[in-house]
């Protein structure tokens, strides 16, 4: 295959949703179609002993939630599909925001009963800001929930989407008969038998055909005809161009747990979803079909394999081809690195790959060279944009609970912070370490992982901070700045990159600092240069 054909067969997307909407289950079922796994496991069902393929951290299995973003790839109808499964839990939102920098499109999963939830609103906002094409999957149709038209309205009002249904449910919950596929003009009947891996479809070009009444009953048939007429009257026809620009969002209905409506989603997705897109660097726009390799680190994961203390840096290839054992420039360090065993992810197996193309995600074994946001190129100085740190919401002092293990603790904290699990601030005054996280659950994850992966114990102490603000680098020579430093010295810290951070203890003191020291610029994200 030519380089151009390789790019054209790739689809790299993320799945986002509120916790419990069925995101991990959908990921599993997609892998099932790709033939990547034999039996899909649901996250919370106790009868199935097999846990979900994409949840590999012990704490995720115990809680039934996804904490880390996992990368899964499979082939389907000659397309190479890369899925980034993201945590839905809001305590891990930062990981999800970063993952969105590495995808070309997203599938948003909505629970039929709960509709649009708060976490989905935030994530969709980020997608719309970046003009990422969105496809919506309304899940759990075999349970009682909201009316299909009400849900479509909610998508438009709460998420600001402009939707067009590409499939439509026949009944719901107890009366759920199946789905009419508007995109392919056929009917998929629901048997309620989740043992059957793939349901049968019946081609049906013409819904006025009286055969329909025999198959689903005349009441359901009449209702379906009325609904489809309403869909045609109210919603615009699907327009691929608008979808790719992020201006129109197709909607599918189904039940991931029963593997229903998933194939329709996948078949349509591989036809319409974008191939790897160009990406903005600070210096210029980089196109996927350029010959020279460029890529960036969007995630680092330590100890993926408990047997080996390893760290993997996940790199999204933006342009060119990434080859094993070829030297690439690590832009921040200004030195060349070679990788003898780059990993690709195929369901839960890691494989060593010789060559990767734009859109692919490659895992590189890392001994501490990489940070999130680092760029690799064939020599050009490029810096990819859009992977900031956000101000954390929760702060605690971290203390060593076992003085014999301080080396292990420091190493553990260091590696977990590189991974982006949380942010570390070191107070200027006394060098005490403070951990800042987006959600309180992360403190437990950190404590658990320090103990189980590094053999170190830590305890926390409350530290009252309202917001962490990065201090601008301009005007540091002025008297005003020196005064700010002197007065606020108890609240000043350095982040991991050595940037100065002001830890405001209340909204009031932040406002006062802004009024009193107007030339000192304070920023809520670390990417402000």
C-alpha positions in Angstrom: 0.0 0.0 0.0 1.2 3.5 -0.7 1.8 6.1 2.0 -1.4 7.9 0.9 -3.5 4.8 1.1 -2.2 4.0 4.6 -3.3 7.5 5.7 -6.7 7.1 4.1 -7.5 3.8 5.8 -6.9 5.2 9.3 -9.6 6.5 11.7 -8.5 7.7 15.1 -11.2 8.6 17.5 -12.1 9.0 21.2 -15.2 7.9 23.0 -16.5 10.3 25.6 -19.5 10.3 27.9 -20.6 10.8 31.5 -19.7 7.9 33.8 -22.0 4.9 33.4 -23.5 5.8 30.0 -21.9 2.6 28.7 -18.7 3.9 27.1 -16.5 1.0 28.0 -19.1 -1.4 27.0 -19.4 0.2 23.6 -15.6 0.1 23.2 -15.7 -3.6 23.9 -18.4 -4.3 21.3 -16.5 -2.3 18.7 -13.5 -4.5 19.4 -15.8 -7.5 19.0 -16.7 -6.5 15.5 -13.0 -6.0 14.7 -12.5 -9.6 15.8 -10.1 -8.3 18.3 -11.7 -10.0 21.3 -13.8 -13.1 21.5 -16.1 -12.3 24.4 -16.9 -8.8 25.6 -17.0 -8.1 29.3 -19.2 -5.5 30.9 -17.8 -3.4 33.7 -20.3 -4.0 36.5 -21.9 -7.3 35.9 -20.8 -9.8 38.6 -21.8 -12.9 36.6 -19.2 -12.2 33.9 -15.9 -12.9 35.5 -14.0 -11.4 32.6 -13.5 -7.7 33.2 -13.4 -5.2 30.4 -10.4 -5.3 28.1 -9.8 -1.6 28.3 -9.8 -1.4 32.1 -6.4 -2.7 33.1 -5.6 -1.0 36.4 -6.6 -2.8 39.5 -8.4 0.1 41.0 -10.5 0.4 37.9 -11.6 -3.2 38.2 -12.6 -2.7 41.8 -14.6 0.4 41.2 -16.0 -0.4 37.8 -14.8 2.9 36.4 -12.2 3.8 33.8 -9.4 5.9 35.3 -6.7 5.9 32.6 -7.1 6.4 29.0 -6.4 3.3 27.1 -5.5 2.8 23.5 -7.0 0.0 21.4 -6.7 -0.7 17.7 -8.3 -3.1 15.4 -8.9 -3.7 11.7 -12.4 -3.6 10.2 -13.3 -3.8 6.5 -9.8 -2.8 5.5 -9.8 0.2 7.8 -7.3 0.6 10.7 -9.3 1.9 13.6 -7.6 3.4 16.7 -9.9 4.0 19.7 -8.9 6.1 22.7 -11.2 5.1 25.5 -11.3 8.0 28.0 -12.3 8.2 31.7 -15.8 9.5 32.1 -15.5 10.2 35.8 -15.1 14.0 36.3 -12.2 13.5 38.7 -10.1 12.4 35.7 -11.3 15.1 33.3 -7.8 16.4 32.6 -6.7 13.1 31.1 -9.7 13.3 28.8 -9.0 16.9 27.7 -5.4 15.8 26.8 -6.7 12.8 24.9 -8.9 15.1 22.8 -5.7 16.7 21.4 -4.8 13.3 19.8 -8.1 12.3 18.2 -9.5 13.2 14.7 -13.1 12.7 15.7 -15.2 11.6 18.7 -18.3 9.4 19.5 -20.4 10.8 22.4 -22.4 8.2 24.3 -25.6 9.3 25.9 -27.7 7.3 28.3 -31.4 7.1 27.1 -32.8 7.6 30.6 -30.4 10.3 31.9 -30.0 12.3 28.7 -27.3 14.9 28.6 -25.2 15.0 31.8 -22.9 17.7 33.2 -19.6 15.9 32.3 -20.7 15.5 28.7 -21.4 19.2 28.4 -17.9 20.1 29.4 -16.2 17.6 27.0 -18.4 18.5 24.0 -17.5 22.1 24.6 -13.9 21.3 24.2 -14.7 19.3 21.0 -16.6 22.2 19.6 -13.9 24.7 20.4 -11.5 22.5 18.4 -14.0 21.8 15.7 -13.7 18.0 16.2 -16.4 16.0 14.2 -18.9 14.5 16.6 -21.1 11.4 16.2 -23.7 10.7 18.9 -24.7 7.2 20.1 -27.8 7.1 22.3 -27.4 3.9 24.4 -29.5 1.5 26.5 -32.6 1.6 24.2 -33.7 -1.7 25.8 -34.4 0.2 29.0 -37.2 2.7 29.7 -36.0 6.2 29.0 -36.8 9.5 27.4 -38.6 9.9 24.1 -36.3 10.0 21.1 -37.4 13.4 19.9 -37.0 14.9 23.4 -33.4 13.5 23.5 -32.7 15.0 20.1 -34.0 18.4 21.4 -31.8 18.1 24.5 -28.7 17.5 22.4 -29.5 20.6 20.4 -30.3 22.8 23.5 -27.8 21.6 26.1 -24.9 20.8 23.9 -25.5 23.3 21.1 -25.3 20.6 18.5 -27.0 20.6 15.1 -28.2 16.9 14.9 -29.6 14.7 12.2 -30.7 11.1 13.1 -29.2 8.4 10.9 -31.2 5.6 12.7 -34.4 5.6 14.6 -35.7 3.4 17.4 -38.9 1.3 17.0 -40.4 1.5 20.6 -38.3 1.5 23.7 -37.6 -0.4 26.9 -40.1 -3.2 27.3 -41.6 -2.5 23.8 -38.3 -2.1 22.0 -38.6 -3.9 18.7 -35.5 -2.7 16.9 -34.0 0.1 14.9 -34.7 1.5 11.4 -31.4 2.5 9.8 -32.0 5.7 7.9 -28.5 5.7 6.5 -28.7 2.3 4.9 -32.5 2.0 4.6 -32.9 -1.3 6.5 -34.5 -2.6 9.7 -32.6 -4.3 12.4 -34.9 -6.4 14.7 -34.1 -6.8 18.4 -34.4 -10.3 19.8 -33.3 -9.3 23.3 -30.8 -12.2 23.2 -27.5 -10.8 24.1 -25.9 -14.2 23.5 -26.2 -13.7 19.8 -23.2 -11.7 18.8 -24.6 -10.0 15.8 -28.3 -9.4 15.1 -29.9 -10.1 11.7 -30.9 -7.1 9.5 -33.7 -7.0 6.9 -33.3 -4.7 4.0 -36.3 -2.4 3.8 -36.2 0.4 1.2 -39.8 1.3 1.5 -41.4 1.7 5.0 -44.9 1.9 3.4 -44.6 -1.7 2.4 -47.4 -3.7 4.2 -44.8 -6.4 5.0 -43.6 -4.2 7.7 -46.9 -4.6 9.7 -46.4 -8.4 9.6 -42.8 -8.1 11.0 -43.2 -5.6 13.8 -47.0 -5.4 14.3 -49.3 -2.7 12.8 -49.2 -0.4 15.8 -45.4 -0.2 15.9 -45.3 0.1 12.0 -47.7 3.0 12.0 -45.7 4.8 14.7 -42.4 4.2 12.9 -43.9 5.7 9.7 -45.1 8.8 11.5 -41.8 9.2 13.3 -39.8 8.9 10.1 -42.0 11.5 8.4 -41.4 13.8 11.4 -37.6 13.2 11.1 -37.7 14.1 7.4 -39.7 17.3 8.2 -37.7 18.5 11.1 -34.1 17.5 10.6 -31.8 18.4 7.8 -30.4 15.6 5.5 -27.0 14.3 6.5 -24.2 16.4 4.9 -20.8 14.9 5.2 -19.0 18.2 4.6 -20.8 19.8 7.5 -20.1 16.8 9.7 -16.4 17.0 9.0 -16.3 20.8 9.7 -17.9 20.0 13.1 -21.1 21.8 12.1 -23.5 18.8 12.0 -23.8 15.8 14.2 -25.3 12.5 13.1 -27.1 10.4 15.8 -27.5 6.7 16.2 -29.6 4.7 18.6 -28.8 1.3 20.1 -27.9 -0.9 23.1 -24.2 -1.6 23.5 -24.7 -4.2 26.2 -26.9 -6.3 23.8 -24.6 -5.4 20.9 -27.5 -3.8 19.2 -27.1 -0.9 16.7 -23.3 -1.0 17.2 -22.6 -2.4 13.7 -24.7 0.3 12.1 -22.7 2.9 14.0 -19.4 1.3 13.0 -20.3 0.8 9.3 -21.4 4.4 8.9 -18.5 5.7 11.0 -15.8 4.2 8.7 -17.5 5.7 5.7 -17.9 9.3 7.0 -15.3 9.8 9.8 -12.2 11.9 8.9 -8.8 10.4 8.0 -5.9 11.8 10.1 -6.2 15.6 10.2 -3.5 18.4 10.0 -2.4 19.9 13.3 -1.3 23.3 14.4 2.2 23.7 15.8 3.4 27.0 17.2 5.6 27.4 14.1 3.2 26.3 11.3 0.3 24.0 10.3 1.5 20.4 9.8 -0.3 18.2 7.2 -0.6 14.4 7.6 0.8 13.6 4.2 4.1 15.4 4.7 7.1 13.1 4.2 8.9 14.0 7.5 7.8 12.3 10.7 6.4 14.5 13.5 4.4 13.4 16.6 3.7 14.5 20.1 3.3 12.9 23.6 -0.2 13.2 24.9 0.0 10.7 27.7 2.5 8.9 29.8 1.6 5.7 31.7 3.9 4.2 34.3 3.8 0.5 35.3 1.3 -0.7 32.7 2.6 -4.1 33.3 2.9 -4.8 37.0 5.6 -7.5 36.3 7.9 -4.9 34.8 8.3 -1.4 36.2 8.0 0.2 32.8 6.9 3.6 31.6 5.2 4.1 28.3 4.9 7.5 26.5 2.0 7.5 24.1 2.8 9.4 20.9 0.3 10.4 18.3 1.9 10.4 14.8 0.8 13.6 13.0 2.8 13.3 9.8 5.3 11.0 8.0 6.1 7.5 9.0 7.6 6.5 12.4 10.2 3.7 11.9 11.8 1.5 14.5 15.5 2.1 15.2 15.5 5.4 13.3 16.9 8.4 15.2 14.3 11.2 15.9 14.9 14.6 17.5 13.5 15.2 20.9 12.8 18.9 20.5 12.8 20.0 24.1 16.0 18.2 24.9 17.6 19.0 21.5 19.0 15.4 21.2 18.3 12.4 19.0 16.7 9.3 20.4 16.3 5.8 18.9 13.5 3.4 19.8 14.2 -0.3 19.4 10.8 -1.6 20.5 8.0 0.8 19.7 4.6 -0.7 20.7 1.3 -0.7 19.0 -1.8 -1.8 20.8 -4.1 -4.4 19.5 -7.0 -4.9 21.9 -5.1 -5.9 25.1 -2.0 -7.1 23.4 1.0 -4.9 22.8 3.0 -5.6 19.7 6.3 -4.3 18.5 5.9 -2.4 15.2 8.4 -1.6 12.5 6.5 1.2 10.9 3.6 3.5 12.0 1.6 6.0 10.0 -0.2 9.3 10.7 -3.2 8.7 13.0 -1.5 5.8 14.8 -0.7 5.9 18.5 2.7 4.4 19.4 3.9 3.5 22.9 7.6 4.2 23.5 9.4 2.8 26.5 10.6 5.7 28.5 13.3 6.1 31.2 12.2 9.6 32.1 13.0 11.6 28.9 9.4 12.5 28.1 6.9 14.9 29.5 3.4 15.4 28.2 3.4 17.8 25.2 6.9 16.8 24.0 7.4 16.8 20.2 9.5 14.3 18.2 10.5 15.2 14.6 13.1 14.3 12.0 15.1 17.5 12.8 12.6 20.4 12.5 12.0 22.5 15.6 8.3 22.1 16.1 6.1 22.6 19.2 2.6 21.2 19.1 0.0 23.4 20.9 -3.0 22.7 23.0 -1.8 20.4 25.9 -2.0 22.8 28.8 -2.2 22.1 32.5 -5.4 23.4 34.1 -5.6 24.8 37.6 -6.4 21.9 40.0 -9.5 22.1 42.2 -8.1 20.2 45.3 -4.8 20.6 47.1 -3.1 18.6 49.8 0.3 18.4 51.4 1.8 15.0 50.7 3.8 13.5 53.6 6.1 10.5 53.7 4.6 7.9 56.0 7.6 5.6 56.0 11.0 7.5 56.3 12.9 4.4 55.1 11.2 4.7 51.8 11.7 8.4 50.9 13.6 7.5 47.7 10.8 5.3 46.5 8.2 8.0 47.3 10.1 10.7 45.4 10.5 8.5 42.4 6.8 7.5 42.5 5.6 11.0 42.8 7.9 12.1 40.0 6.7 9.4 37.7 3.0 9.8 38.5 3.2 13.6 37.9 4.9 13.0 34.5 2.0 10.9 33.7 -0.3 13.8 34.3 -2.3 12.1 37.1 -2.0 15.2 39.2 0.3 18.3 39.5 3.1 18.8 42.0 3.9 22.2 43.5 6.9 22.8 45.8 6.6 25.7 48.2 9.4 28.3 47.8 9.5 29.0 51.5 10.1 25.5 53.0 10.2 23.1 50.0 7.1 21.2 51.2 5.4 19.3 48.4 1.7 19.9 47.5 -0.3 17.8 45.2 -3.1 19.4 43.2 -5.8 17.3 41.5 -8.9 17.9 39.4 -10.9 15.6 41.5 -10.7 14.2 45.1 -10.7 10.5 43.9 -7.3 11.0 42.4 -5.7 11.3 45.9 -6.8 7.7 46.5 -5.5 6.6 43.1 -2.1 8.2 43.9 -1.9 6.6 47.4 -2.9 3.2 46.0 -0.4 3.3 43.2 2.4 4.6 45.3 2.0 1.7 47.7 1.4 -1.0 45.1 3.7 0.1 42.4 6.6 1.8 44.3 6.3 0.3 47.7 6.0 3.8 49.3 3.4 5.0 51.8 2.1 8.5 51.9 -0.3 10.5 54.0 -2.1 13.7 53.2 -2.8 16.9 55.1 -5.3 19.5 54.1 -3.9 22.7 52.5 -6.4 25.4 51.8 -6.0 26.7 48.3 -8.7 28.3 46.1 -6.8 28.3 42.8 -3.3 27.8 41.4 -2.3 30.7 39.1 0.8 30.6 36.9 2.7 33.8 37.2 3.5 35.6 33.9 7.2 36.0 33.1 7.1 39.6 31.9 7.8 42.5 34.3 9.8 40.4 36.9 12.4 43.1 37.4 9.9 45.7 38.6 9.6 46.9 42.2 5.9 45.9 42.1 6.9 42.3 41.3 9.5 42.2 44.1 6.8 43.6 46.5 4.4 40.8 45.3 7.1 38.2 45.9 7.9 39.5 49.4 4.2 39.8 50.6 3.0 36.5 49.0 6.1 34.4 49.7 4.1 31.8 51.8 1.9 31.3 48.8 4.5 31.0 46.1 5.5 27.6 44.7 7.2 26.1 41.6 5.5 23.6 39.4 7.3 20.6 37.9 8.6 22.6 35.0 10.0 25.2 37.4 7.3 27.8 36.5 6.3 30.2 39.3 2.8 29.6 40.7 0.8 31.7 43.1 -1.5 29.5 45.3 -4.3 31.8 46.2 -6.0 30.8 49.4 -9.4 32.4 48.6 -11.2 34.1 45.8 -10.9 37.3 47.8 -7.2 37.2 48.1 -6.8 36.5 44.4 -8.9 39.5 43.5 -6.9 41.7 46.0 -3.6 40.5 44.5 -4.9 41.4 41.0 -5.9 44.9 42.1 -2.8 45.6 44.2 -0.3 44.3 41.7 -1.8 45.0 38.3 1.4 44.4 36.3 1.7 40.8 37.7 -0.1 38.6 35.2 -1.9 35.6 36.7 -3.0 32.7 34.4 -5.3 29.7 35.1 -3.5 27.4 32.6 0.2 26.8 32.2 0.2 27.4 28.5 0.2 31.2 28.3 3.4 32.2 26.6 
